[in-house]
Amino acid sequence: MYEATNNPIELSVVAPAHNEAENIRPLVEQVGQACCPHFSGFEFIVVDDASTDDTPDLVRSLMGERPWLRLISLARPAAGGGNGQSAAFKVGFAAARGELIGVLDADLQNDPADLVRMIGLLREHNADFVQGDRSASRRQGDAWIRQAGSVVGRSFRRMILNDSIRDTGCSLRVMKREVAVGIPLEFKGMHRFIPVTARQLGYTVIETPVAHRPRHAGKPKYGMGITKRAIPGLIDCFAVRWMASRRRIPSGVTYHEPSSFVPEEVAS
């Protein structure tokens, strides 16, 4: 059993989950085992995105002995299905209390132990954001068509956005809280552009190789092919480029506070 702590929250880990009932218990256990020994102030936020299975009930059942575990539930939108990863990340980031925010998928394909090493790199390099790169790990396990699709997608992103991030689809990342809350995740699909948007906002983003594990339970939550992924992704690239061209970041801001008011009877 983990005991509650009054220390400030140093790290918040956020994981969106949609119908991941078979993965929730090992996910919570692995995140706890990876983070609790290293951070006196730590929380793990599972954002349940309108699951139709037992995902939220299982998270609630695990919260009793884990005061660092939190659950946020999103209602099913009128169109059905889930709200999507972008919406789930936005809600999770807004609720996070940590100085740093770690992110991972709920399907157990990310290794939570990588988060500790990534935080070390962030501090060592005085960076604002560390992005995971699964390329080496996936080279052996992914089908050739998925690898080819990744190469093509990366080429278009570099051409349209000047995006040099090698594995922007990897959810395993660590960032300062100010970075997380500054990403416009109210737009569908923006979770795929978190690293490049952070750079556009002026933050320092570095990359590091991370592990990639095969999914052992549940089903992938995104589609494959031209109509489900490639074309929407290409359109989103142009949308992100347009937003970058229109973004204006205030600089040189000085705050002038009014002089303290001294009551007349005190002044006399």
Sequence and secondary structure as in RCSB ss.txt:
>XXXX:A:sequence
MYEATNNPIELSVVAPAHNEAENIRPLVEQVGQACCPHFSGFEFIVVDDASTDDTPDLVRSLMGERPWLRLISLA
RPAAGGGNGQSAAFKVGFAAARGELIGVLDADLQNDPADLVRMIGLLREHNADFVQGDRSASRRQGDAWIRQAGS
VVGRSFRRMILNDSIRDTGCSLRVMKREVAVGIPLEFKGMHRFIPVTARQLGYTVIETPVAHRPRHAGKPKYGMG
ITKRAIPGLIDCFAVRWMASRRRIPSGVTYHEPSSFVPEEVAS
>XXXX:A:secstr
      S   EEEEEEESS HHHHHHHHHHHHHHHTTT SSEEEEEEEES SSSHHHHHHHHHTT TTEEEEEE 
  TTSS   HHHHHHHHHHH  SSEEEE  SSS S THHHHHHHHHHHHTT SEEEEE HHHHHHHS HHHHHHH
HHHHHHHHHHH    S TT   EEEEHHHHHHS TTSTTGGGGHHHHHHHTT  EEEEE       SS  SS  S
IIIIIHHHHHHHHHHHHHHHH     S           HHHH 
